[in-house]
Amino acid sequence: FLQVYDSIRRGSYPEILQNLALAARSLPEPQPKELLQQLCTQVQGGAKPHLAQLLAVRSLFSGSPLVLSRLQVDHVRALSQVLFLTPHLPGVLLRHRLLSHVLEIRHLDRALQLLGLGQLSEDELRA
């Protein structure tokens, strides 16, 4: 089952990148727009981005047109598939479910950051 789920998740990545590149066009400032479009093109070409490139565009995902509440429904559907949420709901419900899952992941990441990997059991690390 893990391979099937992985292939489903990977199958939605091209659509996510395509939607992200389209959303980048709506950014008002030219420099961040170009950085994000270059990053999308690079990843679509199969290259792995450097950490500095990701950090350079990080701020675009809060308070800009790339915020979850402003994304097109097709983009939200593709993102939902990555988290194994059903994409067959109205856009409002998809955004709500996706946001709740993203917040849960964020809380888990922060808890992991505070505790450190040494505090986790072997089973927790595998999960």
N, C-alpha and C positions, 0 to 999 in steps of 0.2 A: 504493500500500500504506500510506503514511503516514496518509492520511485514514481508511482502514479501521481501522487500529490505534488512531488517535485516537478514532474513534467507539466502538470496543469499550471503551477505557479510560473515556471519558466516561459510557458506559452503566452502569458499575459505581459511579460516584460517589454516586448517590442511595441505593443499598443500603449503602454504607460509612457515609454520614452517618446513615442510619436506625439502623444497628447501633451507631454511636458514641453516638447519643442514648440508645439503650436501655442501653448499658454505663455511661453517665454516671449512671444511676439507682442503680447499685450503689456509688457513691462514698459514703464515710461522712460526710465533712464537707459541710455545706450550701452554703457559699460557692463552693468550686470546682465543686461539682455544678451550681449555678445558672449559673455562668459558662460552663461547657461546654455546658449545654443551651441557653442563650441563643445561643451561638456557632453551634451546630448549626442552630437555628431560623433564624438570620440567613442562614447560607450556603444552607440549603434554600430560602429565599425569594429567592435570587439575588444577595444582597449580598456584597461582598468584605470579608473581615475586615481590621481594622487590625492592624498589627504588635503593638501593645500588647496587643490581645486574645489573639493567639496566644502571646505571651510569658507572659501571665497563666495560661494552662492548660498550658504546656509541661511543668511538673514532674509533671503527672498521668500522663505516659506513661512514668515510671520508678518502680518500687516501689509501684505501685497496681494496682487491678483492670484498668486499661487497658493493662497490660504485655502484650506479644504472647503470652506463655505462658498468660495467663489469659483471652484472648478466646474467644468462642464460635466454633465451627468455621465457621458461616456468615459471620461477619465476616472470618475468616482467608481464606476462599475469595474473598470480594469484594476484599480487599486483594491477593491473589495475581493476580487478573485485571488489576489496574492495572499490575503489573510483568510482565505477560505470562507468568506461570507457570501451568502447567496446574492448574485448580481441582479436578480429578478424582482427587485422591489422598487417602489417609487424613489426618485432622487432624494427626497427629504429623509426618508427612512434609511437609505443607504448612507447618507452623510452622517446621520445620527449614530448608526451602528459602527461605521468606520471610525468616527471620532472617539467613541467609547473604547474601541479596541486600541487605538493609537495612544490614548491616555493611559490605559492599563499597561501597555508596553513601556511607556515613558516612566511610570511609577516603578515598574520592575527594574528598569535600567538604573534609576536613581538609587533604589534600594541596594542593588548589586554594587554600585559605585561606593556607597557608604560602607557596606559590609566587607566588600572585597571577596575575591574568589575563594580564599582560604576558609571562609565561614560556611561555605556551601558543602552539602554532602555530595557523594558521588552521583546519587540519583537525581539531585537537584541540578547538577551540572549537565546531566544527559537530557533533562527535560528542556 
